[in-house]
Amino acid sequence: HVQLVESGGGSVQAGGSLRLSCVASGYTDCKYDMSWYRQVPGREREFVSGIEPDGSTTYADSVKGRFTISRDNAKNTAYLQMNSLKPEDTAMYYCRVHNPGEYCPWRFAYWGRGTQVTVSS
């Protein structure tokens, strides 16, 4: 049982920055990937960035060079530093934790409820 809570969303002008946080709570004796997705109403949920327990990262092409994902395993927290924001970054941003089965026998995936990011031109 894992609960995820995102925070840090808000409204900024184009070119501004935001830092999102995702705190995972609840006991889980297992490593997991942490990732960020975003979704605009009427569109598919889109992968933004992910980070593995060892710190390996991946980014969608649309955010590469502007966003940075990080994690603090001791605090069960992931971060998404978003710089040079564009209006097209406007979306609800969701945190996800995922054990695809390689870290422990218990495969799981959990979603947070999201935090809104709005970028005005």
C-alpha positions, 0 to 999 in steps of 0.5 A: 500500500503506497500513497503518492502526494504531488505538490509544487504546481502552480501558474507561471509565465513562459520561461519561468520555473517550477519544482514538483515534489512527489512523496511516497508514503506507506511501507514498501519493502521494495525498490521502484522506479519513479516517474512523472506523466502529464495529461491535458483534458482530451489528450493521452497521458504523456510520459515526461521523465523517469528515474530508476533506483540507481539514479538512471534517468529518461526524458521525453524529447519534448522536455529534454534539456529543460526538465530534471528529475531526481529522487531522494530514496531515504525520503521516498521522494521524487522531484521534477525541476522544470525550467524554461517552461512553455505554454505547451507544458500546461497539464496535470502532472502525475507522479507514478511509482512502479516495480515492473517485477525486477526489484522484488516479487511484488509487481505494483504501480501507483499513481498520485492524484496530480498537481496542475501546472499552467504556463501562460504566454 
